[in-house]
Amino acid sequence: VWICCLCVNQHRVVEMKKRKEDIPFEEFHKVFHGRVTGIRHVLAMMSPWTGPEYLTRVWCIFELFTASMMEDCKITIEMPEREREDFLEGLDESALKHAGKLFSVLSSTDVEKAEASVPSDRENILNIVKNETGGYDQFNVAINQLIRTWVMQLIKDAARSRLEDVVNGEYDEGCVIFHQRVGLLFWRLGELESAMDMYRVELKMVEKK
């Protein structure tokens, strides 16, 4: 599994900077690319969910894009348990407002606004994005679609978990309301089939009332 601070020993990089020693971008990029393509499994940690630092760092976004362009590279996006619980609890209160905030935060990544501890690294990565990946817009669309898909799956998993907690699929008002809210959220996002899946579950439970 690719964990950036370990796979490209960033602790060593920090120590070198303290000694005012620099690692050339070309060398860092070569090691980075070789590790990602060799390991073929990237783990991205989204925390806090209201504004993940991962999506503000140009190296992190670039590694996610690199992995997404590889056919046989697995990408695992995770959220700390406490953050996940906080997000899911908010869905009970207002799925539209709460999840909408998450989609807004996580699906509006802009590589041109991302930062790097070494300014020249940022410039070099932006040049690669601009000249070798189809440009900033195409790069951002790829990242945001990846994040959007993950968020939707996170919500679907929560809905499935709710349903599994209901005995024999009998009517449960809390579960019905949850599926109704999520269905409306998906509908407003244009994810019509996913919305219908939520409504079908809701209807089936209501029919058992």
C-alpha positions in Angstrom: 0.0 0.0 0.0 1.3 3.5 -0.9 1.5 5.7 2.1 3.3 8.8 1.0 5.3 9.8 4.1 6.7 6.2 4.3 7.1 5.2 0.7 9.0 8.4 -0.1 10.5 8.8 3.3 9.4 12.3 3.9 10.9 12.3 7.4 14.3 12.1 5.7 13.3 14.9 3.4 12.4 17.1 6.4 15.8 16.4 8.0 17.6 17.2 4.8 15.7 20.6 4.6 16.8 21.4 8.2 20.4 20.9 6.9 19.5 23.2 4.0 19.9 20.3 1.6 17.4 19.9 -1.3 16.3 16.9 -3.3 16.0 17.7 -7.0 12.4 17.6 -8.2 13.4 15.2 -11.0 14.7 12.7 -8.5 11.7 13.0 -6.2 9.3 12.6 -9.1 11.2 9.5 -10.4 11.1 7.8 -7.0 7.4 8.9 -6.5 6.3 7.6 -9.9 8.2 4.3 -9.5 6.7 3.6 -6.1 3.1 4.3 -7.2 3.4 2.2 -10.3 5.2 -0.6 -8.4 3.0 -0.8 -5.4 -0.3 -0.3 -7.3 -2.3 0.5 -4.2 -2.7 4.1 -2.9 -4.4 4.9 0.4 -5.8 8.4 0.6 -6.9 9.6 4.0 -9.7 12.3 4.1 -9.6 14.2 7.3 -11.2 16.3 8.6 -14.2 15.6 6.4 -15.2 19.3 6.4 -11.9 20.1 4.7 -9.4 17.3 4.1 -5.8 18.5 4.1 -5.0 15.7 1.6 -6.8 17.7 -1.1 -4.9 20.9 -0.4 -1.5 19.3 -1.1 -0.3 19.2 -4.7 1.8 16.1 -4.3 -1.2 14.2 -2.7 -3.6 15.2 -5.5 -1.0 14.3 -8.1 -0.4 10.9 -6.6 -4.2 10.2 -6.6 -4.4 11.3 -10.3 -1.4 9.1 -11.2 -3.0 6.1 -9.5 -6.4 6.8 -11.2 -4.8 6.7 -14.6 -3.4 3.2 -14.0 -5.7 0.3 -15.0 -4.5 -2.1 -12.3 -3.9 0.3 -9.5 -6.2 0.1 -6.5 -7.3 3.3 -4.8 -8.6 3.1 -1.2 -10.1 6.3 0.2 -10.6 6.3 3.9 -11.9 8.5 6.7 -11.0 8.2 10.4 -13.7 6.4 12.3 -14.6 9.4 14.4 -14.9 11.6 11.3 -17.0 8.9 9.5 -19.4 8.7 12.5 -19.7 12.5 12.7 -20.6 12.6 9.0 -23.1 9.8 9.1 -24.8 11.2 12.2 -25.3 14.4 10.2 -27.2 12.5 7.5 -29.9 11.8 10.0 -30.4 15.5 10.6 -30.4 16.7 7.0 -29.0 14.5 4.3 -29.3 17.2 1.7 -27.5 20.0 3.6 -25.0 17.7 5.3 -24.0 15.5 2.4 -24.3 18.5 0.1 -21.6 20.2 2.1 -19.3 17.1 1.8 -19.8 17.0 -1.9 -19.0 20.7 -2.2 -15.9 20.3 -0.1 -14.6 17.1 -1.6 -15.7 17.6 -5.2 -14.3 21.0 -5.9 -10.6 20.3 -5.8 -8.5 22.7 -7.8 -4.9 21.7 -8.4 -4.0 25.3 -9.1 -4.9 26.2 -5.5 -3.0 23.3 -4.0 0.1 23.9 -2.0 3.5 22.3 -1.5 6.2 22.8 1.1 8.7 23.4 -1.7 7.4 26.1 -4.1 9.4 24.8 -7.0 7.8 21.4 -6.6 4.4 23.0 -7.0 5.5 24.8 -10.1 7.0 21.6 -11.6 3.8 19.6 -10.9 1.6 22.2 -12.3 3.7 22.2 -15.5 3.3 18.4 -15.7 -0.5 18.7 -15.2 -0.8 21.5 -17.8 1.4 19.9 -20.5 1.0 16.1 -19.9 -2.4 15.3 -18.5 -4.7 17.3 -20.7 -4.7 20.5 -18.7 -5.9 21.7 -15.4 -9.7 21.3 -16.1 -9.3 17.7 -17.2 -7.1 16.9 -14.2 -9.6 18.5 -11.8 -12.6 16.7 -13.4 -10.8 13.3 -13.0 -10.0 13.9 -9.3 -13.5 15.3 -8.5 -15.3 12.5 -10.2 -13.2 10.0 -8.2 -14.0 11.7 -4.9 -17.7 12.0 -5.9 -17.9 8.3 -6.6 -16.3 7.6 -3.2 -18.7 9.8 -1.3 -21.7 8.2 -3.0 -20.5 4.8 -2.1 -20.0 5.9 1.5 -23.6 7.0 1.7 -24.9 3.9 0.0 -23.0 1.8 2.5 -24.6 3.7 5.3 -28.0 3.1 3.8 -27.3 -0.6 3.4 -26.1 -0.8 7.0 -29.4 0.9 8.2 -31.4 -1.6 6.3 -29.5 -4.6 7.7 -30.3 -3.4 11.2 -34.1 -3.6 10.5 -35.6 -7.0 11.4 -36.9 -8.8 8.3 -37.1 -5.6 6.4 -40.1 -4.5 8.3 -41.3 -0.9 8.4 -38.9 1.4 10.3 -39.7 5.1 10.2 -36.1 6.2 10.8 -34.8 3.9 8.0 -37.6 5.1 5.6 -36.8 8.7 6.2 -33.1 8.1 5.8 -33.6 6.4 2.4 -36.0 9.2 1.3 -33.5 11.9 2.1 -30.6 10.1 0.4 -32.9 9.4 -2.6 -33.6 13.1 -2.9 -30.0 13.9 -2.6 -29.0 11.6 -5.4 -31.8 12.9 -7.5 -30.6 16.4 -7.1 -27.1 15.3 -8.0 -28.4 13.8 -11.2 -27.7 10.2 -10.0 -31.2 9.0 -11.0 -30.6 5.2 -10.8 -29.1 5.5 -7.4 -32.0 7.7 -6.3 -34.5 5.1 -7.6 -32.6 2.4 -5.6 -33.3 4.4 -2.4 -36.9 5.0 -3.3 -37.5 1.3 -4.0 -36.3 0.4 -0.6 -38.4 3.1 1.0 -41.5 1.9 -1.0 -41.0 -1.7 -0.1 -40.8 -0.9 3.6 -43.9 1.4 3.5 -45.9 -1.3 1.8 -45.2 -3.5 4.9 -46.5 -0.9 7.3 
